[in-house]
C-alpha cells in the first residue's frame, strides 16, 4: 500500500471511529431539547439522583485520592518483589464485569460476607445504604486513579526526589512539595477518569446497594428506572450527565494544558 493510499485509509478509519463514537451522543440531544432538560432538572427524583451521585462520587474520590496517592507513589518509586503482581491486582477491577463486582462486594462486605459480621458488630451497614454506594464507587473507580498516578509519579525526575531527600526533607514533604506538583497533570488525568467512572457506575451499585430513591438511587440508576416509564425523561437525565462529564473532561484538559505550558516556560 502506497503512502497516499495508507493516509486515505487511516483518514477513513478515523472518520468511521468518530461517527461511531459521537453519533449516539448526538442522538440523545436531538431527542432532548433545552426545555426538556430544564424540566428534568425540575423533577424532584432527578435532582435527588444527581445530588446523590455528586455526593457519593465526591466522598469516593476523596478516599481514592487520600489512599491511592501514597500507594501509587510507593509503587512508582520503589522496586520490590511482587510489584508486578500488586499492580495486576489493582488493575483487576478494571476488567471485572460490574455485576460481578457487585456480587464480590456482597461476598466481602454483605451480611453473610467475609467481613459482614465484623461490620455488623461495629454498627456499620453498607448493603442498601448510601455508604454502600460509596464503597461500590470506590471499588470500581480507584484503579483508574491509581494506575494513572503510578504512571505520573514514574515520570517525575528521580534527581528531583533525590535532591529533596538529600536536603533533609521527610518522605511526606517530598511527596507533597516535589512529587505531586511535578506529576499534577497525570494525577488530574487519572482523577478525571476515576471521577467519570464513579459518576457513571451502574452495575456494582445496583447489585450491592440497590436502587432506592434518595438513598442509593444514583443518576445512572434513575435513568434505568425512567427508561421503562418515561423514555424522554431518561434521555434528558442522560443528556445532563453527558454535559457534566464533558465539562469535567474539558476543565481537566485545560488545567493540564496550563500545567504543561508552565513546565515548558
MIDOSE-1310 file (N, C-alpha, C; in nm, 2 decimals, decimal comma, always signed):
residues 265
xxxx	+0,09/-0,12/+0,00/+0,00/+0,00/+0,00/+0,09/+0,12/+0,00; +0,06/+0,22/-0,10/+0,14/+0,34/-0,11/+0,11/+0,43/+0,01; +0,20/+0,54/+0,01/+0,18/+0,64/+0,12/+0,05/+0,71/+0,11; +0,01/+0,75/-0,01/-0,12/+0,82/-0,02/-0,24/+0,73/+0,01
xxxx	-0,23/+0,61/-0,03/-0,34/+0,51/+0,00/-0,35/+0,48/+0,15; -0,24/+0,47/+0,21/-0,24/+0,45/+0,35/-0,29/+0,57/+0,43; -0,26/+0,69/+0,39/-0,31/+0,81/+0,45/-0,46/+0,82/+0,44; -0,51/+0,79/+0,32/-0,65/+0,79/+0,29/-0,73/+0,69/+0,38
xxxx	-0,67/+0,57/+0,38/-0,73/+0,46/+0,46/-0,74/+0,50/+0,61; -0,63/+0,56/+0,66/-0,62/+0,60/+0,80/-0,72/+0,71/+0,83; -0,74/+0,80/+0,73/-0,83/+0,91/+0,75/-0,98/+0,85/+0,75; -1,01/+0,76/+0,67/-1,14/+0,70/+0,66/-1,17/+0,62/+0,79
xxxx	-1,06/+0,56/+0,84/-1,08/+0,48/+0,97/-1,11/+0,58/+1,08; -1,04/+0,70/+1,08/-1,07/+0,80/+1,18/-1,21/+0,85/+1,18; -1,26/+0,87/+1,05/-1,39/+0,92/+1,03/-1,50/+0,82/+1,09; -1,48/+0,70/+1,05/-1,57/+0,59/+1,10/-1,57/+0,59/+1,25
xxxx	-1,45/+0,59/+1,31/-1,44/+0,59/+1,46/-1,52/+0,70/+1,52; -1,49/+0,83/+1,47/-1,56/+0,94/+1,52/-1,71/+0,94/+1,51; -1,76/+0,89/+1,39/-1,90/+0,88/+1,37/-1,96/+0,78/+1,47; -1,89/+0,67/+1,48/-1,94/+0,56/+1,57/-1,95/+0,61/+1,71
xxxx	-1,85/+0,68/+1,76/-1,85/+0,73/+1,90/-1,94/+0,85/+1,93; -1,95/+0,94/+1,83/-2,02/+1,06/+1,85/-2,17/+1,06/+1,82; -2,20/+0,98/+1,72/-2,34/+0,97/+1,68/-2,44/+0,94/+1,79; -2,41/+0,83/+1,87/-2,51/+0,80/+1,98/-2,53/+0,92/+2,08
xxxx	-2,42/+1,00/+2,11/-2,43/+1,11/+2,20/-2,51/+1,22/+2,13; -2,48/+1,25/+2,01/-2,56/+1,35/+1,94/-2,71/+1,31/+1,93; -2,74/+1,18/+1,91/-2,87/+1,14/+1,91/-2,95/+1,17/+2,03; -2,88/+1,16/+2,15/-2,95/+1,19/+2,27/-3,00/+1,34/+2,27
xxxx	-2,92/+1,43/+2,22/-2,96/+1,57/+2,22/-3,06/+1,60/+2,12; -3,06/+1,53/+2,01/-3,16/+1,55/+1,90/-3,30/+1,51/+1,95; -3,31/+1,42/+2,05/-3,43/+1,38/+2,11/-3,47/+1,46/+2,23; -3,38/+1,54/+2,28/-3,40/+1,62/+2,40/-3,37/+1,76/+2,38
xxxx	-3,47/+1,85/+2,38/-3,45/+1,99/+2,36/-3,41/+2,06/+2,50; -3,36/+2,18/+2,49/-3,33/+2,25/+2,61/-3,44/+2,26/+2,71; -3,56/+2,28/+2,66/-3,68/+2,29/+2,75/-3,70/+2,16/+2,83; -3,68/+2,04/+2,77/-3,69/+1,92/+2,84/-3,58/+1,90/+2,94
xxxx	-3,46/+1,95/+2,91/-3,35/+1,94/+3,01/-3,39/+2,02/+3,14; -3,45/+2,14/+3,12/-3,49/+2,22/+3,23/-3,59/+2,15/+3,31; -3,69/+2,09/+3,24/-3,80/+2,01/+3,30/-3,74/+1,90/+3,39; -3,64/+1,83/+3,33/-3,58/+1,72/+3,40/-3,51/+1,77/+3,53
xxxx	-3,44/+1,88/+3,52/-3,38/+1,94/+3,64/-3,49/+1,98/+3,75; -3,61/+2,01/+3,70/-3,71/+2,05/+3,79/-3,78/+1,93/+3,86; -3,75/+1,81/+3,81/-3,81/+1,69/+3,87/-3,74/+1,65/+3,99; -3,81/+1,63/+4,10/-3,75/+1,61/+4,23/-3,67/+1,48/+4,23
xxxx	-3,72/+1,37/+4,17/-3,64/+1,25/+4,17/-3,51/+1,26/+4,09; -3,52/+1,34/+3,98/-3,39/+1,36/+3,91/-3,29/+1,44/+3,99; -3,34/+1,54/+4,05/-3,25/+1,62/+4,14/-3,19/+1,54/+4,25; -3,27/+1,46/+4,31/-3,22/+1,37/+4,42/-3,12/+1,28/+4,37
xxxx	-3,14/+1,22/+4,25/-3,04/+1,12/+4,19/-2,91/+1,19/+4,16; -2,92/+1,31/+4,10/-2,80/+1,39/+4,07/-2,73/+1,43/+4,19; -2,80/+1,47/+4,29/-2,74/+1,51/+4,42/-2,66/+1,39/+4,48; -2,73/+1,28/+4,48/-2,67/+1,16/+4,54/-2,55/+1,12/+4,46
xxxx	-2,55/+1,13/+4,33/-2,44/+1,09/+4,25/-2,32/+1,18/+4,28; -2,34/+1,31/+4,29/-2,23/+1,40/+4,32/-2,18/+1,38/+4,46; -2,26/+1,36/+4,56/-2,22/+1,35/+4,69/-2,14/+1,22/+4,71; -2,19/+1,11/+4,67/-2,12/+0,98/+4,68/-1,99/+0,98/+4,60
xxxx	-1,99/+1,04/+4,48/-1,87/+1,04/+4,40/-1,77/+1,12/+4,46; -1,81/+1,24/+4,52/-1,71/+1,32/+4,59/-1,65/+1,25/+4,71; -1,73/+1,18/+4,79/-1,67/+1,11/+4,90/-1,58/+1,00/+4,85; -1,62/+0,93/+4,75/-1,54/+0,82/+4,70/-1,40/+0,87/+4,64
xxxx	-1,41/+0,99/+4,58/-1,29/+1,04/+4,52/-1,19/+1,09/+4,63; -1,24/+1,15/+4,74/-1,16/+1,19/+4,85/-1,09/+1,06/+4,91; -1,16/+0,95/+4,92/-1,10/+0,83/+4,97/-0,99/+0,78/+4,88; -1,03/+0,78/+4,75/-0,94/+0,73/+4,65/-0,81/+0,81/+4,64
xxxx	-0,82/+0,95/+4,65/-0,70/+1,03/+4,64/-0,62/+1,02/+4,77; -0,68/+1,01/+4,88/-0,61/+1,01/+5,01/-0,53/+0,88/+5,02; -0,59/+0,77/+4,99/-0,53/+0,64/+5,00/-0,45/+0,60/+4,87; -0,50/+0,64/+4,76/-0,44/+0,60/+4,63/-0,31/+0,67/+4,60
xxxx	-0,30/+0,80/+4,64/-0,18/+0,88/+4,61/-0,05/+0,82/+4,67; -0,05/+0,80/+4,80/+0,08/+0,75/+4,86/+0,10/+0,61/+4,81; -0,01/+0,53/+4,79/+0,01/+0,39/+4,74/+0,07/+0,39/+4,60; +0,03/+0,48/+4,51/+0,08/+0,49/+4,38/+0,22/+0,54/+4,38
xxxx	+0,25/+0,63/+4,47/+0,39/+0,69/+4,48/+0,49/+0,58/+4,52; +0,44/+0,49/+4,61/+0,53/+0,38/+4,66/+0,55/+0,28/+4,54; +0,45/+0,25/+4,46/+0,46/+0,16/+4,35/+0,55/+0,22/+4,24; +0,55/+0,35/+4,23/+0,62/+0,42/+4,12/+0,77/+0,44/+4,15
xxxx	+0,80/+0,45/+4,28/+0,94/+0,49/+4,32/+1,01/+0,37/+4,38; +0,95/+0,27/+4,42/+1,02/+0,15/+4,49/+1,01/+0,03/+4,40; +1,11/-0,05/+4,40/+1,11/-0,18/+4,34/+1,12/-0,28/+4,45; +1,03/-0,38/+4,44/+1,02/-0,49/+4,54/+0,96/-0,61/+4,48
xxxx	+0,99/-0,72/+4,54/+0,94/-0,85/+4,49/+0,79/-0,85/+4,49; +0,72/-0,89/+4,38/+0,58/-0,89/+4,38/+0,51/-0,77/+4,33; +0,59/-0,67/+4,29/+0,54/-0,54/+4,25/+0,44/-0,56/+4,13; +0,48/-0,64/+4,03/+0,40/-0,66/+3,92/+0,27/-0,73/+3,95
xxxx	+0,27/-0,82/+4,05/+0,15/-0,88/+4,09/+0,06/-0,79/+4,16; +0,12/-0,69/+4,24/+0,03/-0,59/+4,31/-0,04/-0,50/+4,21; +0,04/-0,46/+4,11/-0,02/-0,38/+4,00/-0,13/-0,45/+3,93; -0,11/-0,58/+3,91/-0,21/-0,66/+3,84/-0,34/-0,67/+3,92
xxxx	-0,32/-0,69/+4,05/-0,44/-0,70/+4,14/-0,51/-0,56/+4,15; -0,44/-0,45/+4,15/-0,51/-0,32/+4,15/-0,58/-0,30/+4,02; -0,53/-0,35/+3,91/-0,60/-0,33/+3,78/-0,71/-0,43/+3,76; -0,72/-0,53/+3,84/-0,82/-0,64/+3,81/-0,97/-0,58/+3,81
xxxx	-1,01/-0,49/+3,90/-1,14/-0,44/+3,89/-1,17/-0,37/+3,76; -1,07/-0,33/+3,68/-1,09/-0,27/+3,55/-1,16/-0,36/+3,45; -1,13/-0,49/+3,46/-1,19/-0,58/+3,37/-1,29/-0,67/+3,42; -1,32/-0,66/+3,55/-1,43/-0,74/+3,62/-1,56/-0,68/+3,57
xxxx	-1,66/-0,76/+3,52/-1,79/-0,71/+3,49/-1,86/-0,64/+3,61; -1,93/-0,53/+3,59/-1,99/-0,46/+3,70/-2,08/-0,55/+3,79; -2,16/-0,64/+3,73/-2,24/-0,73/+3,81/-2,16/-0,82/+3,90; -2,05/-0,86/+3,85/-1,95/-0,95/+3,92/-1,89/-0,87/+4,04
xxxx	-1,86/-0,74/+4,01/-1,80/-0,66/+4,11/-1,90/-0,64/+4,23; -2,03/-0,62/+4,19/-2,13/-0,61/+4,30/-2,15/-0,73/+4,38; -2,14/-0,85/+4,31/-2,15/-0,98/+4,39/-2,03/-0,99/+4,48; -1,91/-0,95/+4,43/-1,79/-0,96/+4,50/-1,80/-0,88/+4,63
xxxx	-1,85/-0,76/+4,61/-1,87/-0,67/+4,73/-1,97/-0,73/+4,83; -2,07/-0,79/+4,78/-2,17/-0,86/+4,87/-2,10/-0,98/+4,95; -2,02/-1,05/+4,87/-1,95/-1,17/+4,93/-1,84/-1,12/+5,04; -1,79/-1,00/+5,02/-1,69/-0,95/+5,12/-1,75/-0,87/+5,23
xxxx	-1,85/-0,78/+5,20/-1,90/-0,69/+5,30/-2,05/-0,70/+5,33; -2,12/-0,79/+5,26/-2,26/-0,81/+5,29/-2,28/-0,88/+5,42; -2,41/-0,89/+5,46/-2,44/-0,95/+5,59/-2,38/-1,09/+5,61; -2,37/-1,17/+5,50/-2,32/-1,30/+5,51/-2,18/-1,31/+5,45
xxxx	-2,12/-1,19/+5,43/-1,98/-1,19/+5,37/-1,87/-1,21/+5,47; -1,75/-1,21/+5,42/-1,63/-1,24/+5,50/-1,62/-1,14/+5,62; -1,65/-1,01/+5,59/-1,64/-0,91/+5,70/-1,78/-0,87/+5,74; -1,88/-0,94/+5,70/-2,02/-0,90/+5,73/-2,04/-0,89/+5,88
xxxx	-2,01/-1,00/+5,96/-2,04/-1,00/+6,10/-1,96/-0,89/+6,17; -1,83/-0,87/+6,13/-1,75/-0,77/+6,20/-1,80/-0,63/+6,17; -1,85/-0,61/+6,05/-1,91/-0,47/+6,02/-2,04/-0,46/+6,10; -2,12/-0,56/+6,11/-2,24/-0,56/+6,18/-2,22/-0,53/+6,33
xxxx	-2,12/-0,60/+6,39/-2,09/-0,58/+6,53/-2,04/-0,43/+6,56; -1,98/-0,37/+6,45/-1,93/-0,23/+6,47/-2,04/-0,13/+6,43; -2,16/-0,18/+6,40/-2,27/-0,09/+6,37/-2,26/-0,03/+6,23; -2,19/-0,09/+6,14/-2,17/-0,04/+6,00/-2,26/-0,12/+5,91
xxxx	-2,35/-0,05/+5,84/-2,44/-0,11/+5,75/-2,40/-0,05/+5,61; -2,38/-0,14/+5,51/-2,34/-0,10/+5,38/-2,45/-0,13/+5,27; -2,50/-0,25/+5,28/-2,60/-0,30/+5,18/-2,73/-0,22/+5,19; -2,77/-0,17/+5,08/-2,90/-0,09/+5,07/-2,88/+0,04/+5,14
xxxx	-2,76/+0,09/+5,17/-2,73/+0,22/+5,23/-2,65/+0,30/+5,14; -2,65/+0,44/+5,17/-2,57/+0,53/+5,09/-2,42/+0,50/+5,11; -2,38/+0,45/+5,22/-2,24/+0,42/+5,24/-2,20/+0,30/+5,15; -2,29/+0,22/+5,12/-2,27/+0,11/+5,02/-2,24/+0,16/+4,88
xxxx	-2,31/+0,27/+4,84/-2,28/+0,33/+4,71/-2,14/+0,38/+4,71; -2,10/+0,45/+4,82/-1,96/+0,50/+4,82/-1,86/+0,38/+4,81; -1,88/+0,27/+4,87/-1,79/+0,16/+4,87/-1,79/+0,10/+4,72; -1,91/+0,09/+4,66/-1,91/+0,04/+4,52/-1,84/+0,14/+4,42
xxxx	-1,86/+0,27/+4,44/-1,79/+0,36/+4,35/-1,64/+0,36/+4,37; -1,60/+0,35/+4,50/-1,45/+0,35/+4,53/-1,39/+0,22/+4,47; -1,46/+0,11/+4,48/-1,41/-0,01/+4,42/-1,39/-0,01/+4,27; -1,48/+0,04/+4,20/-1,47/+0,04/+4,05/-1,39/+0,15/+4,00
xxxx	-1,38/+0,27/+4,07/-1,31/+0,39/+4,02/-1,16/+0,40/+4,06; -1,13/+0,34/+4,18/-0,99/+0,36/+4,23/-0,88/+0,31/+4,13; -0,90/+0,20/+4,06/-0,79/+0,16/+3,97/-0,76/+0,26/+3,86; -0,86/+0,33/+3,82/-0,83/+0,43/+3,72/-0,74/+0,54/+3,77
xxxx	-0,76/+0,58/+3,89/-0,67/+0,69/+3,95/-0,54/+0,63/+3,98; -0,53/+0,52/+4,05/-0,41/+0,46/+4,10/-0,31/+0,43/+3,98; -0,37/+0,37/+3,87/-0,29/+0,34/+3,76/-0,23/+0,47/+3,69; -0,32/+0,57/+3,68/-0,27/+0,69/+3,62/-0,17/+0,76/+3,71
xxxx	-0,19/+0,75/+3,84/-0,10/+0,81/+3,94/+0,04/+0,74/+3,94; +0,04/+0,61/+3,92/+0,17/+0,54/+3,91/+0,25/+0,59/+3,79; +0,18/+0,60/+3,68/+0,25/+0,64/+3,56/+0,29/+0,79/+3,57; +0,21/+0,87/+3,64/+0,25/+1,01/+3,66/+0,37/+1,02/+3,75
xxxx	+0,38/+0,95/+3,86/+0,49/+0,96/+3,95/+0,61/+0,90/+3,89; +0,59/+0,79/+3,81/+0,71/+0,73/+3,74/+0,78/+0,83/+3,64; +0,70/+0,93/+3,60/+0,76/+1,03/+3,50/+0,83/+1,14/+3,57; +0,82/+1,15/+3,70/+0,89/+1,25/+3,78/+1,04/+1,22/+3,78
xxxx	+1,12/+1,32/+3,75/+1,27/+1,30/+3,75/+1,32/+1,26/+3,89; +1,39/+1,15/+3,89/+1,44/+1,09/+4,02/+1,54/+1,19/+4,08; +1,61/+1,27/+4,00/+1,70/+1,36/+4,06/+1,63/+1,46/+4,15; +1,51/+1,50/+4,12/+1,44/+1,60/+4,20/+1,40/+1,54/+4,33
xxxx	+1,36/+1,41/+4,33/+1,32/+1,35/+4,46/+1,45/+1,32/+4,54; +1,55/+1,28/+4,47/+1,68/+1,26/+4,55/+1,73/+1,39/+4,61; +1,72/+1,50/+4,53/+1,77/+1,62/+4,58/+1,69/+1,67/+4,71; +1,56/+1,64/+4,70/+1,48/+1,68/+4,82/+1,52/+1,60/+4,94
xxxx	+1,54/+1,47/+4,92/+1,58/+1,38/+5,03/+1,72/+1,42/+5,09; +1,81/+1,46/+4,99/+1,94/+1,49/+5,04/+1,94/+1,62/+5,12; +1,84/+1,71/+5,09/+1,83/+1,83/+5,16/+1,76/+1,81/+5,30; +1,73/+1,69/+5,33/+1,68/+1,66/+5,46/+1,52/+1,66/+5,47
xxxx	+1,46/+1,67/+5,36/+1,31/+1,66/+5,36/+1,26/+1,52/+5,39; +1,16/+1,52/+5,47/+1,10/+1,39/+5,51/+1,02/+1,34/+5,39; +1,00/+1,20/+5,38/+0,93/+1,15/+5,26/+0,79/+1,21/+5,23; +0,72/+1,24/+5,34/+0,59/+1,30/+5,32/+0,60/+1,44/+5,26
xxxx	+0,70/+1,52/+5,30/+0,72/+1,65/+5,25/+0,77/+1,64/+5,10; +0,85/+1,54/+5,07/+0,89/+1,53/+4,93/+0,78/+1,49/+4,85; +0,69/+1,41/+4,89/+0,57/+1,37/+4,82/+0,48/+1,49/+4,79; +0,46/+1,57/+4,90/+0,37/+1,69/+4,88/+0,43/+1,80/+4,81
xxxx	+0,55/+1,83/+4,83/+0,61/+1,95/+4,77/+0,69/+1,93/+4,64; +0,72/+1,81/+4,61/+0,80/+1,78/+4,49/+0,73/+1,69/+4,39; +0,69/+1,57/+4,44/+0,63/+1,47/+4,35/+0,50/+1,50/+4,30; +0,41/+1,54/+4,39/+0,27/+1,58/+4,35/+0,27/+1,70/+4,25
xxxx	+0,34/+1,81/+4,28/+0,34/+1,92/+4,19/+0,39/+1,88/+4,05; +0,50/+1,80/+4,05/+0,56/+1,76/+3,92/+0,47/+1,66/+3,84; +0,39/+1,58/+3,91/+0,31/+1,48/+3,85/+0,16/+1,53/+3,83; +0,14/+1,66/+3,86/+0,00/+1,71/+3,87/-0,08/+1,68/+3,74
xxxx	-0,03/+1,70/+3,62/-0,11/+1,68/+3,50/-0,16/+1,53/+3,49; -0,07/+1,44/+3,52/-0,10/+1,30/+3,51/-0,20/+1,26/+3,62; -0,18/+1,32/+3,74/-0,27/+1,29/+3,85/-0,41/+1,35/+3,82; -0,42/+1,46/+3,76/-0,55/+1,52/+3,72/-0,62/+1,43/+3,62
xxxx	-0,54/+1,38/+3,52/-0,60/+1,30/+3,42/-0,66/+1,17/+3,48; -0,58/+1,11/+3,57/-0,63/+0,99/+3,64/-0,75/+1,02/+3,73; -0,75/+1,13/+3,79/-0,86/+1,17/+3,88/-0,98/+1,19/+3,80; -0,97/+1,25/+3,68/-1,09/+1,28/+3,60/-1,15/+1,15/+3,55
xxxx	-1,06/+1,05/+3,51/-1,11/+0,92/+3,46/-1,18/+0,85/+3,57; -1,12/+0,85/+3,69/-1,19/+0,79/+3,81/-1,32/+0,85/+3,84; -1,33/+0,99/+3,84/-1,45/+1,06/+3,87/-1,56/+1,03/+3,77; -1,52/+1,03/+3,64/-1,61/+0,99/+3,53/-1,67/+0,85/+3,55
xxxx	-1,58/+0,76/+3,59/-1,62/+0,62/+3,61/-1,72/+0,61/+3,73; -1,69/+0,69/+3,84/-1,77/+0,69/+3,95/-1,91/+0,75/+3,92; -1,92/+0,86/+3,85/-2,04/+0,92/+3,81/-2,13/+0,83/+3,72; -2,06/+0,74/+3,64/-2,14/+0,66/+3,55/-2,16/+0,52/+3,60
xxxx	-2,11/+0,48/+3,72/-2,12/+0,35/+3,77/-2,27/+0,31/+3,79; -2,30/+0,18/+3,75/-2,43/+0,13/+3,75/-2,44/-0,01/+3,81; -2,38/-0,11/+3,75/-2,40/-0,25/+3,79/-2,36/-0,28/+3,93; -2,24/-0,24/+3,97/-2,19/-0,28/+4,10/-2,28/-0,21/+4,21
xxxx	-2,32/-0,09/+4,18/-2,40/-0,01/+4,28/-2,54/-0,08/+4,29; -2,60/-0,12/+4,18/-2,73/-0,19/+4,18/-2,72/-0,32/+4,26; -2,62/-0,40/+4,23/-2,61/-0,53/+4,30/-2,58/-0,52/+4,45; -2,50/-0,42/+4,49/-2,45/-0,41/+4,63/-2,54/-0,32/+4,71
xxxx	-2,58/-0,21/+4,66/-2,66/-0,11/+4,74/-2,80/-0,10/+4,70; -2,84/-0,15/+4,59/-2,98/-0,14/+4,54/-3,01/-0,01/+4,48; -3,14/+0,02/+4,45/-3,18/+0,14/+4,39/-3,30/+0,20/+4,46; -3,27/+0,27/+4,57/-3,38/+0,33/+4,65/-3,37/+0,48/+4,64
xxxx	-3,48/+0,55/+4,58/-3,47/+0,69/+4,57/-3,43/+0,77/+4,69; -3,34/+0,86/+4,68/-3,30/+0,94/+4,79/-3,19/+0,87/+4,88; -3,17/+0,74/+4,86/-3,08/+0,67/+4,95/-2,96/+0,61/+4,87; -3,00/+0,53/+4,77/-2,90/+0,46/+4,68/-2,92/+0,48/+4,53
xxxx	-3,02/+0,55/+4,49/-3,05/+0,56/+4,35/-2,97/+0,68/+4,29; -2,86/+0,65/+4,23/-2,77/+0,75/+4,17/-2,83/+0,78/+4,03; -2,77/+0,88/+3,96/-2,83/+0,92/+3,83/-2,83/+0,81/+3,73; -2,73/+0,72/+3,71/-2,74/+0,61/+3,62/-2,86/+0,52/+3,65
xxxx	-2,88/+0,49/+3,78/-2,99/+0,41/+3,82/-3,12/+0,47/+3,80; -3,13/+0,60/+3,82/-3,25/+0,68/+3,79/-3,28/+0,67/+3,64; -3,18/+0,68/+3,56/-3,20/+0,67/+3,41/-3,26/+0,53/+3,38; -3,21/+0,43/+3,44/-3,26/+0,29/+3,42/-3,41/+0,29/+3,46
xxxx	-3,44/+0,35/+3,58/-3,57/+0,34/+3,63/-3,67/+0,42/+3,54; -3,62/+0,53/+3,48/-3,71/+0,61/+3,40/-3,72/+0,55/+3,26; -3,64/+0,46/+3,22/-3,63/+0,41/+3,08/-3,77/+0,34/+3,04; -3,83/+0,27/+3,13/-3,95/+0,19/+3,10/-4,07/+0,28/+3,11
xxxx	-4,07/+0,39/+3,19/-4,19/+0,47/+3,21/-4,18/+0,60/+3,14; -4,07/+0,66/+3,13/-4,05/+0,80/+3,07/-3,92/+0,80/+2,99; -3,92/+0,75/+2,86/-3,80/+0,74/+2,78/-3,74/+0,88/+2,76; -3,83/+0,98/+2,74/-3,78/+1,12/+2,71/-3,71/+1,17/+2,84
xxxx	-3,77/+1,14/+2,95/-3,71/+1,19/+3,08/-3,58/+1,12/+3,10; -3,56/+0,99/+3,07/-3,44/+0,92/+3,08/-3,33/+0,98/+2,99; -3,37/+1,02/+2,87/-3,28/+1,09/+2,77/-3,24/+1,22/+2,83; -3,33/+1,29/+2,89/-3,29/+1,43/+2,94/-3,19/+1,41/+3,06
xxxx	-3,21/+1,32/+3,14/-3,12/+1,30/+3,25/-2,98/+1,25/+3,20; -2,99/+1,16/+3,10/-2,86/+1,12/+3,03/-2,79/+1,24/+2,97; -2,86/+1,33/+2,91/-2,80/+1,45/+2,85/-2,73/+1,53/+2,95; -2,79/+1,55/+3,07/-2,73/+1,62/+3,18/-2,60/+1,56/+3,22
xxxx	-2,60/+1,43/+3,23/-2,48/+1,36/+3,27/-2,37/+1,38/+3,16; -2,41/+1,38/+3,04/-2,31/+1,40/+2,93/-2,25/+1,54/+2,94; -2,34/+1,64/+2,96/-2,29/+1,78/+2,97/-2,19/+1,79/+3,08; -2,23/+1,73/+3,20/-2,14/+1,74/+3,31/-2,01/+1,67/+3,29
xxxx	-2,01/+1,55/+3,23/-1,89/+1,48/+3,20/-1,80/+1,55/+3,11; -1,86/+1,61/+3,00/-1,79/+1,69/+2,91/-1,72/+1,81/+2,97; -1,80/+1,88/+3,06/-1,74/+1,99/+3,13/-1,62/+1,95/+3,22; -1,64/+1,83/+3,28/-1,53/+1,78/+3,37/-1,41/+1,75/+3,28
xxxx	-1,42/+1,68/+3,17/-1,31/+1,65/+3,09/-1,24/+1,77/+3,03; -1,32/+1,87/+2,99/-1,27/+1,99/+2,93/-1,19/+2,07/+3,04; -1,24/+2,08/+3,16/-1,17/+2,15/+3,27/-1,04/+2,09/+3,30; -1,04/+1,96/+3,31/-0,91/+1,89/+3,34/-0,81/+1,91/+3,23
xxxx	-0,85/+1,90/+3,10/-0,76/+1,92/+2,99/-0,71/+2,06/+2,99; -0,79/+2,16/+3,03/-0,74/+2,30/+3,03/-0,64/+2,32/+3,14; -0,67/+2,26/+3,26/-0,57/+2,27/+3,37/-0,44/+2,20/+3,34; -0,46/+2,07/+3,28/-0,33/+2,00/+3,24/-0,25/+2,07/+3,14
xxxx	-0,33/+2,14/+3,04/-0,26/+2,21/+2,94/-0,18/+2,33/+3,00; -0,24/+2,40/+3,09/-0,17/+2,52/+3,15/-0,05/+2,47/+3,23; -0,07/+2,35/+3,30/+0,05/+2,29/+3,37/+0,16/+2,26/+3,28; +0,13/+2,20/+3,16/+0,23/+2,17/+3,07/+0,30/+2,29/+3,01
xxxx	+0,23/+2,40/+2,98/+0,28/+2,52/+2,93/+0,37/+2,59/+3,04; +0,33/+2,58/+3,16/+0,41/+2,64/+3,27/+0,54/+2,56/+3,29; +0,53/+2,43/+3,28/+0,65/+2,35/+3,29/+0,75/+2,37/+3,18; +0,70/+2,41/+3,06/+0,79/+2,43/+2,95/+0,84/+2,57/+2,94
x	+0,78/+2,66/+3,02/+0,82/+2,80/+3,01/+0,96/+2,82/+3,07
